[in-house]
Amino acid sequence: MNEPANLVPGRREATVEVHRPTPLAPVPSAPVVPVQAGSVPAVTSVVLPDGRVVTGYAVEPAKPEPVAAKPPVSRAAVNIALGGIGFGAVCGGLFLLTAFITALTALITQLITLAAVIFGGWVAVQVLSASGHRSGATVNIRKAIFKRNHFHG
């Protein structure tokens, strides 16, 4: 018995079935779009370790959808920046408020000082003018004697 060189002794030859795809006829209602020669993939043959040859088209791996692009600046950084701007605006308002309160305090202090000067001047005029002319009753104070809660004048 002469066996072929590529078969292993003691092993029976297995039949190989080859399936050839049949092309589908184009649908008449669909328009025929010409395909460029560069877009049709080339037929590739691969030899398996046991000696079989597999022929077919190379399939491109599926590309995942692109991830939504992150904004160049994080949302937390934007919030912190907006908070800083708001704080700066509030500080400006507080500065104006403190300046207003300081000016109001100075005005009230000056009005109180002016009132004290005017009232003190009026009192001084009354006291000094009363000593200039002697009008009114003269009261002489003598030694008073108190005996048993009774006044003896």
Buried (B, 14 or more C-beta within 10 A) or exposed (E): EEEEEEEEEEEEEEEEEEEEEEEEEEEEEEEEEEEEEEEEEEEEEEEEEEEEEEEEEEEEEEEEEEEEEEEEEEEEEEEEEEEEEEEEEEEEEEEEEEEEEEEEEEEEEEEEEEEEEEEEEEEEEEEEEEEEEEEEEEEEEEEEEEEEEEEEE
